[in-house]
Each structure stands twice: as C-alpha cells, then as structure tokens.
Amino acid sequence: MKIDLTDEEWTTVLVALDGYGARKRIEWLDSRDDDDLTDAGSAEWCWHKIQGALESERNSIADAVGEGEINNITSASIDPFGLPTWTD
C-alpha cells in the first residue's frame, strides 16, 4: 500500500508517533503494565519504518535527478587564468 502525503503531513505523523510512544512510556512508570511498553515499542517501530521509507524515497529521487547527467569537465581542463574577470 502506498500513501501519498506531503513532507509536512509525514512530519506530523512522525511527531504524533513519537509523542504517543513517549506518553506510553510515562504511563508505564505509573502502571507497570507491560501493554504500555508494548504500545510504546510499536509506536517506535512504526516511526523507524516510516522514517526509513521516507529516506529511501528521498535518496531514490535524488539519484533519479542526477541520472543521465554527464560531466565532461575535468579539473585538468579548467584554466583558472582563463576565467573572465570584472575587467574583461
């Protein structure tokens, strides 16, 4: 399944997961209920899964943008004294 959200919407989801996980850990301090730790761990797992997918997508987009570009200029072919100056 693919969900199309903007970067701001994904950020909101990640912040919500982070807050939920933190709240469950705090609740666990009072309750000592293992379900709270399970919920916190699930929120963290989701956070990492989404963050990893976003990074992977951003990297593939960055790779695609650079795809096909050919750089024929090498440092040996640039003459720094041949560059135009303000007096030229």
ROMIVEX-189572 format. One record per residue: x, z, y of N, C-alpha, C, O, CB in turn. Coordinates in steps of 0.2 Angstrom, whole numbers, padded with zeros to 4 digits, always signed. Glycine has a CB too. Layout:
! residues N
XZYXZYXZYXZYXZY/...
This chain:
! residues 88
+0004+0000-0006+0000+0000+0000+0004+0000+0006+0010+0004+0006-0005+0006+0000/+0003-0004+0011+0006-0004+0017+0002-0002+0023-0004-0005+0024+0009-0011+0018/+0004+0002+0027+0000+0005+0033+0004+0003+0039+0010+0004+0040-0001+0013+0033/+0001-0001+0043+0004-0003+0050+0002+0001+0055-0003+0002+0057+0002-0011+0051/+0007+0005+0057+0007+0010+0063+0012+0008+0068+0017+0005+0066+0007+0017+0061/+0011+0010+0074+0016+0009+0079+0022+0014+0078+0020+0019+0075+0013+0009+0087/+0027+0014+0081+0033+0019+0081+0030+0026+0083+0032+0031+0080+0039+0017+0085/+0026+0026+0089+0023+0032+0091+0019+0035+0086+0019+0041+0086+0020+0030+0098/+0015+0031+0083+0010+0034+0078+0014+0037+0072+0012+0042+0069+0005+0028+0076/+0019+0033+0070+0023+0036+0064+0027+0042+0066+0027+0047+0062+0028+0031+0062/+0029+0043+0073+0032+0049+0075+0027+0054+0075+0029+0060+0073+0035+0048+0082/+0021+0053+0077+0015+0058+0077+0014+0061+0070+0013+0067+0069+0009+0055+0080/+0014+0056+0065+0013+0058+0058+0019+0063+0056+0018+0068+0052+0013+0052+0053/+0025+0061+0057+0031+0065+0055+0031+0071+0058+0033+0076+0055+0038+0061+0057/+0029+0072+0065+0029+0078+0068+0024+0083+0065+0025+0089+0064+0027+0077+0076/+0018+0080+0063+0012+0084+0060+0015+0086+0053+0013+0092+0052+0006+0079+0059/+0018+0082+0049+0020+0084+0043+0026+0090+0044+0025+0095+0040+0024+0078+0039/+0030+0089+0049+0035+0094+0050+0032+0101+0052+0033+0106+0049+0040+0092+0055/+0027+0101+0056+0023+0107+0058+0019+0110+0053+0019+0116+0052+0018+0105+0064/+0016+0106+0049+0012+0108+0043+0017+0112+0038+0015+0117+0036+0008+0103+0039/+0022+0109+0036+0027+0112+0032+0030+0119+0034+0030+0123+0031+0033+0107+0030/+0031+0119+0041+0034+0125+0044+0028+0130+0044+0030+0136+0042+0036+0123+0051/+0022+0128+0045+0017+0133+0045+0016+0136+0038+0014+0142+0038+0010+0130+0048/+0016+0132+0033+0015+0134+0026+0021+0139+0024+0020+0144+0021+0015+0128+0022/+0027+0138+0027+0032+0142+0025+0031+0149+0029+0033+0154+0026+0039+0139+0027/+0029+0149+0035+0027+0155+0038+0021+0159+0035+0022+0165+0034+0025+0154+0046/+0016+0155+0033+0011+0158+0029+0013+0162+0022+0011+0167+0020+0005+0153+0027/+0018+0158+0019+0021+0161+0013+0024+0168+0014+0024+0172+0010+0026+0156+0010/+0027+0169+0020+0031+0175+0022+0026+0181+0021+0027+0186+0019+0034+0175+0029/+0019+0180+0023+0014+0185+0023+0011+0185+0016+0010+0191+0014+0009+0184+0028/+0009+0179+0013+0005+0179+0007+0009+0180+0001+0007+0182-0004+0001+0173+0007/+0015+0177+0001+0020+0176-0005+0016+0172-0010+0017+0173-0016+0021+0183-0008/+0012+0168-0008+0008+0164-0013+0012+0157-0014+0013+0154-0009+0001+0162-0010/+0014+0156-0020+0018+0150-0021+0015+0144-0020+0018+0139-0019+0019+0150-0029/+0008+0143-0019+0005+0137-0017+0007+0135-0010+0007+0129-0008-0003+0138-0017/+0008+0140-0006+0011+0139+0001+0017+0135+0001+0019+0131+0005+0011+0145+0005/+0022+0138-0003+0028+0134-0004+0028+0127-0007+0031+0123-0005+0033+0139-0008/+0023+0127-0012+0022+0120-0014+0019+0115-0009+0021+0109-0009+0017+0120-0020/+0015+0118-0005+0012+0113+0000+0018+0112+0005+0018+0106+0008+0006+0117+0004/+0022+0116+0007+0027+0115+0012+0032+0110+0009+0034+0106+0012+0031+0122+0013/+0034+0111+0002+0038+0106-0001+0035+0099-0001+0039+0094-0001+0040+0108-0008/+0029+0099-0002+0025+0092-0002+0026+0089+0004+0027+0083+0005+0018+0093-0005/+0025+0093+0010+0025+0090+0016+0032+0087+0018+0033+0082+0021+0023+0095+0022/+0037+0091+0016+0044+0089+0017+0046+0083+0013+0049+0078+0015+0049+0095+0015/+0043+0082+0007+0044+0076+0003+0041+0070+0006+0044+0065+0007+0041+0077-0004/+0035+0071+0008+0032+0066+0012+0035+0064+0018+0036+0058+0020+0024+0068+0014/+0038+0069+0022+0042+0067+0028+0048+0063+0026+0049+0058+0030+0044+0074+0031/+0052+0065+0021+0058+0061+0019+0056+0054+0017+0060+0050+0018+0061+0065+0014/+0051+0054+0013+0048+0047+0010+0047+0042+0016+0049+0037+0016+0042+0048+0006/+0043+0045+0021+0041+0041+0027+0047+0039+0031+0048+0033+0033+0036+0044+0031/+0051+0044+0032+0057+0043+0036+0062+0038+0033+0065+0033+0036+0061+0049+0037/+0063+0038+0027+0067+0034+0023+0064+0026+0023+0068+0022+0024+0068+0036+0016/+0058+0026+0022+0054+0019+0023+0055+0016+0030+0056+0010+0030+0047+0020+0021/+0054+0020+0035+0055+0018+0042+0062+0016+0043+0063+0010+0046+0053+0023+0047/+0067+0019+0041+0074+0017+0042+0076+0011+0038+0079+0007+0041+0079+0023+0040/+0073+0010+0032+0074+0004+0028+0071-0002+0032+0074-0007+0032+0071+0005+0021/+0065-0001+0034+0062-0006+0038+0065-0008+0044+0066-0014+0045+0054-0005+0039/+0068-0003+0048+0071-0005+0054+0078-0008+0052+0080-0013+0056+0073+0002+0058/+0081-0006+0047+0088-0009+0045+0086-0017+0043+0090-0021+0045+0091-0006+0040/+0081-0018+0039+0080-0025+0037+0078-0029+0043+0080-0035+0043+0074-0025+0032/+0074-0026+0048+0073-0030+0054+0079-0032+0058+0080-0037+0060+0068-0026+0058/+0083-0027+0058+0090-0028+0062+0094-0033+0058+0097-0037+0062+0094-0021+0063/+0094-0033+0052+0098-0038+0048+0095-0045+0049+0098-0050+0050+0098-0036+0041/+0088-0045+0049+0085-0052+0050+0086-0055+0057+0087-0061+0057+0077-0051+0049/+0086-0051+0062+0088-0053+0069+0095-0056+0069+0095-0061+0072+0087-0047+0074/+0099-0053+0066+0106-0056+0066+0107-0061+0061+0113-0065+0061+0111-0050+0064/+0103-0063+0056+0103-0068+0051+0104-0075+0054+0100-0076+0059+0098-0067+0046/+0108-0079+0052+0109-0085+0054+0113-0086+0061+0115-0092+0063+0102-0088+0056/+0115-0081+0064+0120-0081+0069+0127-0083+0067+0129-0080+0062+0119-0075+0074/+0130-0087+0070+0137-0089+0068+0141-0088+0075+0140-0090+0080+0137-0097+0066/+0146-0084+0074+0151-0083+0079+0157-0087+0078+0161-0085+0074+0152-0075+0079/+0158-0092+0082+0164-0096+0081+0170-0094+0085+0175-0097+0085+0162-0103+0083/+0168-0089+0090+0174-0087+0094+0178-0082+0091+0175-0077+0088+0171-0084+0101/+0184-0083+0091+0189-0078+0088+0193-0075+0094+0193-0078+0099+0193-0081+0082/+0196-0069+0093+0200-0066+0098+0206-0071+0100+0208-0070+0106+0202-0059+0096/+0208-0075+0095+0214-0079+0097+0212-0085+0101+0216-0088+0104+0217-0082+0090/+0206-0087+0101+0204-0092+0105+0202-0091+0113+0200-0095+0116+0198-0096+0102/+0202-0084+0114+0200-0082+0121+0206-0081+0125+0211-0077+0123+0196-0076+0121/+0207-0084+0131+0212-0083+0135+0210-0079+0141+0206-0082+0145+0215-0090+0138/+0212-0073+0142+0209-0069+0147+0211-0071+0154+0208-0070+0159+0211-0062+0146/+0216-0075+0154+0218-0078+0161+0215-0084+0163+0215-0086+0168+0226-0079+0161/+0211-0087+0158+0207-0092+0159+0200-0091+0162+0196-0095+0163+0207-0097+0153/+0198-0084+0162+0191-0082+0164+0190-0083+0171+0195-0082+0175+0190-0075+0161/+0184-0085+0173+0183-0086+0181+0184-0079+0184+0182-0074+0181+0176-0089+0182/+0186-0079+0190+0186-0073+0194+0182-0074+0201+0179-0080+0201+0194-0072+0197/+0181-0069+0205+0177-0070+0211+0180-0075+0216+0176-0078+0220+0177-0063+0214/+0186-0077+0215+0189-0081+0220+0189-0089+0218+0190-0093+0221+0197-0080+0221/+0187-0090+0211+0186-0096+0209+0180-0100+0211+0179-0106+0209+0186-0096+0201/
